[in-house]
């Protein structure tokens, strides 16, 4: 199952980094060093604009948009309507609690502050921006795919590009190691897949109730 596969991949990355003492691997340090020496003003400004899409209000608006799309496909009434609208937002918030707990437990240090081109706080693994952008865009992509199956590929591609741009911007701005970003993506994919699995169970339960 996808949730188990992504969760297992995330756990593997976490174990690999932990065995390395949470220190950066050579390729990670090289990526951060390269970024620090290849940041002309325009590129830095563009990266800052992109990275800011992965925090603040936008991801939560994407989750609410996913709920609104779900309402158009299911047409529930009463309290079920409110639950359908808020379910993606609640799943995003629950995922944030999970991610915050893991980040504090792992306590991986960020790259040296001298190389930062953007303010950051907290520990490094998994990347919060990578996780939040991937999960919020994924929630909307799932809702769109359920509403219009023919749009599934386009929705998935858009979500992937959104998450990829924000995740890579974190390394480019010097505030995350590459494996932090990979960890954020994998954790988001696993959490999204688990949500889709639970949604499928609910749909089957609703169909059985309607049939009988």
Secondary structure as UniProt FT lines:
FT   HELIX           2..19
FT   TURN            20..22
FT   HELIX           26..36
FT   HELIX           41..51
FT   HELIX           52..54
FT   TURN            56..57
FT   HELIX           58..74
FT   HELIX           79..106
FT   HELIX           113..115
FT   HELIX           128..147
FT   HELIX           149..151
FT   HELIX           152..172
FT   TURN            173..174
FT   HELIX           178..211
//
